[in-house]
Amino acid sequence: MAAKTADQLLTVKVVAARLSVGLVTAYRRIYSGELRWINVAPAGAKRASIRVAESALAEYQRRCERGGAA
């Protein structure tokens, strides 16, 4: 059985570049729930440190191709 490789976690800046959108648009898609994200900030941090898994970005892009998301 092959070992499953871990998803790479991408910054919002990288996600925006891959989607060819601005940073504000990437954040809008994250906060609207269109794009799943992970908070990697340490416990007790005042702000979230957002990362998007490579698989979540691929899933979002597939939905967009099918016309399921903007």
Secondary structure in CASP SS format (residue, H / E / C, confidence):
PFRMAT SS
TARGET T0000
AUTHOR 0000-0000-0000
METHOD secondary structure of the structure
MODEL  1
M C 1.00
A C 1.00
A C 1.00
K C 1.00
T C 1.00
A C 1.00
D C 1.00
Q C 1.00
L E 1.00
L E 1.00
T C 1.00
V H 1.00
K H 1.00
V H 1.00
V H 1.00
A H 1.00
A H 1.00
R H 1.00
L H 1.00
S C 1.00
V C 1.00
G C 1.00
L H 1.00
V H 1.00
T H 1.00
A H 1.00
Y H 1.00
R H 1.00
R H 1.00
I H 1.00
Y H 1.00
S C 1.00
G C 1.00
E C 1.00
L C 1.00
R C 1.00
W C 1.00
I E 1.00
N E 1.00
V C 1.00
A C 1.00
P C 1.00
A C 1.00
G C 1.00
A C 1.00
K C 1.00
R C 1.00
A C 1.00
S C 1.00
I E 1.00
R E 1.00
V E 1.00
A E 1.00
E H 1.00
S H 1.00
A H 1.00
L H 1.00
A H 1.00
E H 1.00
Y H 1.00
Q H 1.00
R H 1.00
R H 1.00
C H 1.00
E H 1.00
R C 1.00
G C 1.00
G C 1.00
A C 1.00
A C 1.00
END
